[in-house]
Amino acid sequence: MRNSTIRQKFGECPLCGNGRQVALTKGLCTTHYWLGVRMKSVNKVASREDQADDEDVATLKKDLDLIFSRWLRQ
């Protein structure tokens, strides 16, 4: 932001609590801001994995039902 007319906000990060004036992004220092972004991503991936496990069980049930039906007919 060297030649930009946009002014960056400075202040204390509420999570650091060290009293230093640092550049803020959405009210947090860059370290805590990006940590929050990463944690949101991790939670999103974890929720997708949970949904994938449920789908896998349903798929297995369908497959086993098909196999058992064929075995029973024979």
C-alpha positions as CSV (number, residue, x, y, z in Angstrom):
1,M,0.0,0.0,0.0
2,R,2.9,2.2,-0.7
3,N,1.4,4.7,-3.1
4,S,-2.2,4.1,-2.2
5,T,-4.6,6.7,-0.9
6,I,-6.4,4.1,1.2
7,R,-5.3,4.5,4.9
8,Q,-4.7,1.3,6.9
9,K,-6.1,1.2,10.4
10,F,-3.8,0.8,13.3
11,G,-4.6,-0.2,16.8
12,E,-4.4,-2.9,19.5
13,C,-5.3,-6.5,18.6
14,P,-7.8,-7.6,21.2
15,L,-6.5,-11.2,21.1
16,C,-2.8,-10.3,21.5
17,G,-3.2,-8.0,24.4
18,N,0.4,-6.8,24.3
19,G,-0.5,-3.1,24.0
20,R,1.4,-2.6,20.7
21,Q,-0.1,-0.6,17.8
22,V,-0.2,-2.8,14.8
23,A,-2.0,-2.8,11.4
24,L,-5.5,-4.2,11.8
25,T,-7.6,-6.3,9.4
26,K,-11.2,-6.5,10.5
27,G,-10.2,-5.5,14.0
28,L,-7.4,-8.1,14.3
29,C,-3.7,-8.3,13.7
30,T,-2.7,-10.1,10.5
31,T,-1.6,-13.2,12.5
32,H,-4.9,-13.7,14.3
33,Y,-7.0,-12.7,11.2
34,W,-5.4,-15.4,9.0
35,L,-5.6,-17.9,11.8
36,G,-9.3,-17.3,11.9
37,V,-9.6,-17.7,8.2
38,R,-7.7,-21.0,8.3
39,M,-9.9,-22.3,11.1
40,K,-13.0,-21.5,9.2
41,S,-11.6,-23.5,6.3
42,V,-10.7,-26.5,8.5
43,N,-14.2,-26.5,10.0
44,K,-15.7,-26.4,6.5
45,V,-13.6,-29.4,5.4
46,A,-14.5,-31.3,8.6
47,S,-18.2,-30.8,8.0
48,R,-17.8,-32.0,4.5
49,E,-16.1,-35.2,5.7
50,D,-18.9,-35.8,8.2
51,Q,-21.4,-35.6,5.4
52,A,-19.3,-37.9,3.2
53,D,-19.3,-40.5,6.0
54,D,-23.1,-40.5,6.2
55,E,-23.3,-40.9,2.4
56,D,-20.9,-43.8,2.5
57,V,-23.0,-45.7,5.0
58,A,-26.1,-45.1,2.8
59,T,-24.3,-46.3,-0.3
60,L,-23.0,-49.4,1.5
61,K,-26.5,-50.3,2.7
62,K,-27.8,-50.0,-0.9
63,D,-25.0,-52.2,-2.2
64,L,-25.4,-54.8,0.5
65,D,-29.2,-54.9,0.0
66,L,-28.6,-55.6,-3.7
67,I,-26.1,-58.3,-3.0
68,F,-28.3,-60.0,-0.4
69,S,-31.3,-59.8,-2.7
70,R,-29.4,-61.6,-5.4
71,W,-28.1,-64.2,-3.0
72,L,-31.6,-64.8,-1.6
73,R,-33.0,-65.4,-5.1
74,Q,-30.4,-68.0,-6.0
